[in-house]
Amino acid sequence: MADDLKGLETWNDAMTSLQLLQIDPHGFGGIWLRAPFGPVREQWLRHLSQAGLNTVKLPGNIDVERLLGGIDLSLTLQSGRLHMQSGLLQQADQGIVLISMAERFAPALIAPMTQAMDKQSLPPLKNDTQTGGPIRTQFGVVALDESMYDDAPMSPALQERLGLWFDLQELSPSDITGVSLEALDLHNGQDAVSIRIEPADLARMQLLWPHIQWTDEQALAVCSTAQGLGIDSLRIPTLALRVASCHAALHLRNDVTDEDLAFAARRVLAPRATQLPAPSASETEPQNSTAPDSEPDQTPEEANNPNPTEPPDTPEPPKEAVDTPPTDDSQENADTQDEAPPSTPSPENLQEMMVAAALASLPPDVLDGLLTKPGRNSGNTSGRSGQFRSGMQRGRPLPARPGRPGGHARLHVLATLRAAAPKQRLRDGHQQGRVAIRSEDFHVHRYQQQNASCLILALDASGSAALQRLAEAKGAVELLLQQSYARRDSVCIVAFKGAQAQLLLPMTRSLVRAKRAMTGLPGGGGTPLALALKMACEQGKQLQRQGVTPILVVLSDGRANVNLQGVGGRAQAQADAQQWAAQWRQTGHRSLWIDTSLQPDAQVQNMAQIMGGSYMPMPQVQAQRMATAMDNLRRQPA
């Protein structure tokens, strides 16, 4: 029942976002809608078309000149004279740009689009002599993201500029049947609810929202909430306040209220959370007001009274208080205090309210996924499942680049003609019906290929603590291998105990081999953590030479006591382990350290930080939760 209510709240917020677009189509950037092709997304798009906004759709195969404006190639070739055309971003002025399959939108197009969103203008056309200055345009973006768990994410630059984020992947058509929105019905007595706001009401809202002001306490609460959720971009709190102001104007309020801040926390801050907020001071400090020997439900008078059946002694009032009657001024002050309005909430209370609203809107699996966010590695970084590389033969098409055809490079005819068209009058192209093409005009095709990934599991098989985790690790590996074939991913297992680390299982997708290798894995002995990290680094380099992206998951309590030479010594063993952890960080690949200690250990957390990976304390881990954590590490962007 709770999931159904959360789904209804998400759909109501998605409908509210359509109204906010009508009030301010470009102020908060736009909307990132994650939803597969289906009835739910089509119904949302149907409401978007009814909102009356100037909507320009961008096809996936659009080029830069069609986006920003440039040469009209077909008309230029037909007439033999240079003709220019306006870009789609210019046509979307005071409206929105609708991007289908935004996760596959070319990065070469994302950069000029985000620049136009920031500057609210387009660069002047290169070959246009009539307009010499920038072209003014203001637009919002609605990005339709159809990516699944293994697909590449949408561009982070575009993600950051879109204020509202919605995930409708888990909603079914039955969840949104008969849903109504209170904010849409501005006049009582109307049964039919329409997404489009009446022109008179819309003009009133658009006139109201630029004058809505937030208080300093509200701005401080928004910034503190963003910081507590791990949002490090200063753009996001600004977008949240803008959305809250627009939400207040939708309800015809002159000031930002807690309801507006809660909406901004749910749809702007919560989807961007990268960590769980720290507990407040009121939750961590002990309660000193209760006496040590008193029961929780007792009052202080009952606690001080030795006989509960007898009422406590009532102290005599002071003589002055009995003899002196209250004056009129004191009575008026008392009445004034009773009628005084409630005090303004503090930034701490507003922050707690916004954090509660943000966490309430997140699904349970997302809360677990926040613990496995990838670390900030230096150097080159991995993608979701594997690194991306450019090729000339197959893969996802990329924009063409200048180059000579030959070998694996194929000629891109349209890009070549587009490069040659502006130069026809400078060449000997006086013959009608022919285009003069030079070698400098040649463009070739490019494609993007994605490598497979291999999950390197470093299992600590030393001591009784590791023995308690081996069964869970075996179950997690089996769960991962069941889905690895469709994803073309593999698993490699490195076990370490005693005075050595061994490659228990080379890279494989075979479930039978994994079960066979892990069934006879014994436990006990020392912890040669440095040898395990060294072997993991060697395996990572070997996998990278094979075109496979390595991802390291260490399952250990981090208490190394065997050095690289296989000799005991805790100090030298820790130093060697830190050295090889830093070596893995230099590779730039992702990693996750699952702490098997009974309590979260600061030393293990420091090792995970040196390794450049995520840290996840799981004292009572289960196989399913461990598999989910590893899969989250594989799916999330670096």
Residue, then its C-alpha position, 0 to 999 in steps of 0.5 A: m500500500a505504501d508503494d502505491l501511495k508513493g507511486l501516486e505521489t510521484w505521478n502527481d508531482a509529474m503532473t505538477s511539473l507540467q504546470l511549472l513549465q507553463i509558468d516558467p519554461h526555462g527558469f529551472g532548466g527543464i525535466w529529466l524523465r526516466a521512463p521506458f516507452g509505454p503507456v505511462r510515458e505516452q500519457w505524460l507526453r499527451h498531457l505535455s502536448q495539451a499544455g500549450l507550450n512551444t515544443v520543438k522535438l530534436p531527432g537523434n540524428i540531428d547535426v550541429e548546423r541543424l541544431l544551432g543554425g547554419i547552411d541549408l545544404s539541400l537548397t544550397l546544392q539546388s541553387g548553387r548559392l549559399h543559403m542559411q537556415s535557423g536552428l531548432l534551438q532558436q525556434a524553441d525560444q520561450g518554449i521547450v526542447l524535447i529530446s527523445m532517447a537523451e541517453r544517446f544524444a551525442p556529446a558534441l551536441i550537448a556542449p553547445m546546447t548547455q552553453a546556450m542554456d547558460k548564456q541564453s543565446l546562440p553563437p553567430l552563424k559562421n557564414d551569415t553576413q547579415t547577423g553579426g551578433p549572438i542570437r537571443t533564445q531562452f528554452g527549457v529541456v525535457a529529456l526522455d531517458e529510456s536507458m536501462y541499468d546497463d546503458a550509458p547514462m545521460s550527459p552529466a552536464l545536461q543532468e546538472r542543468l535540469g531542475l526536476w528529475f522523475d523516475l517513472q520506470e516502476l509505475s504501471p498504467s493501473d497506478i495512474t488511473g483516475v489520478s487527479l491533481e488538486a493544484l490543477d483545479l483552481h476554481n471550486g465546482q469543476d469536475a473536469v481537471s485539465i493540465r493546461i492552466e487558464p490564460a487569466d490564471l497563468a498570466r496572474m501566476q507569471l506576474l506573481w512568481p518573479h516577486i516571490q522571495w524566500t527568507d535567509e533561513q529557507a535558503l540556508a536550509v536548502c543549502s544545508t540539505a543539499q550538503g547533507l545529501g552529498i550534492d556538491s554543485l552550487r547550481i542545485p540549491t539555486l534550482a531548488l529555490r527557483v522550483a519552490s518559488c514557482h510552486a508557490a506561484l502555482h498556488l497563488r502564494n506570495d511567500v515560499t512555504d514548507e509545502d513548496l520547500a518539500f516539493a523542491a526537496r522531493r524532486v530536485l534534491a532527493p534524486r541527486a543524493t549521493q549519501l545518506p545525511a548525518p543524524s542531527a545533534s538532537e538524535t545523537e545527544p543523550q536526553n539529560s532532562t530525564a532523571p536516571d532513576s525515573e521511568p520514561d513515562q513518569t513526570p519529574e514530580e512522580a520521580n521525586n515523590p517516594n510514595p506514588t499514591e500520595p500527592p507531592d508536597t506543594p510548596e507554599p507560594p511566596k508572600e509577595a505573590v499572594d498579597t500582590p494582585p496582578t496589574d493591568d499591564s501584566q494581564e495585557n502582557a499575558d494576553t499578548q503572549d497568548e495571542a502571539p503568532p508562532s515563531t519562524p522555524s529555524p534553519e535546523n528545523l527546515q533542514e530536518m523537514m526537507v531531509a525527511a521529505a527527500l528520504a521519504s520519496l526515495p525507494p528502499d533500493v535507492l537508499d541502499g544504493l547510496l552506500t555504493k556510490p563509486g569513488r572519485n578516482s583520478g585519471n580515466t574512469s570507467g563507464r557503467s559496465g565497461q569503458f567506451r572506445s571509438g571505432m570505425q566499423r561498428g557500434r553506436p554512431l558518432p558525429a563524423r570527423p575529418g579524415r581520409p577514407g581507406g582501410h576501416a574508415r568509410l567515407h561519410v558522404l553527407a558530412t563531406l558534401r556539407a563541408a564542401a558546399p560553402k566553398q563552391r564559389l571559391r573553386d572552379g565549380h562553374q559547371q552546372g550540376r557538379v560539386a567540386i570536392r577536395s581531399e580537405d572536405f573528406h569526413v569519415h564515419r565513427y562509432q562508439q563501442q562499449n567494452a565488457s566488464c569483469l568483477i574482481l572479487a578479493l575474498d578474505a578467507s583468513g580467520s573466523a570472521a571471514l568464514q562467516r562471510l564466505a557462504e554469503a559471498k558464494g551466494a552473491v557470486e551465483l546471483l551475479l553470474q545468473q545475469s552476467y551472460a546477457r550483460r557480457d560481464s564476467v567474474c574473477i575471484v582472488a582468495f587470500k589467506g595464510a601467507q599467499a593469495q591465489l587466483l581461485l577463479p580466472m575470468t569466467r561467466s560459467l556458473v558451474r566453474a564458480k560453484r566448483a571453485m568456491t565449494g572447496l575454499p577453506g579458511g583460516g590463517g593470516t591476512p596477506l592483504a597486500l598480496a591480494l591487492k597486488m594480484a588484483c592490480e595484475q589481473g586488472k592490467q591483464l583484463q584491460r589489455q584484453g579490452v575488458t574493464p576491471i571492477l574490484v570488490v574487496l571483502s575483508d576486515g582490512r586487518a593485514n598482518v602478512n607483508l609482501q614477502g609472506v612474513g608476519g608483521r602488522a606495521q609492514a603489512q599495512a604499509d604494503a597494503q596501502q601501497w598497492a591500494a594506491q596502485w589500484r587508485q592510479t588505474g582509475h577503475r572503480s572499486l568497492w570495499i565491503d567491511t566484514s568487521l562487527q562494527p564499522d572500522a575507521q582503518v578500513q574506511n581509510m583503506a577504501q579511501i586510499m584505494g579510491g573506492s566506495y566503503m560499505p559497512m555490512p556487519q549483517v550482510q546477506a547474499q542478496r544485499m551484497a549482490t545488489a551492492m555489487d550490481n549498483l557499483r557496476r551500473q552507476p556512472a563513475 
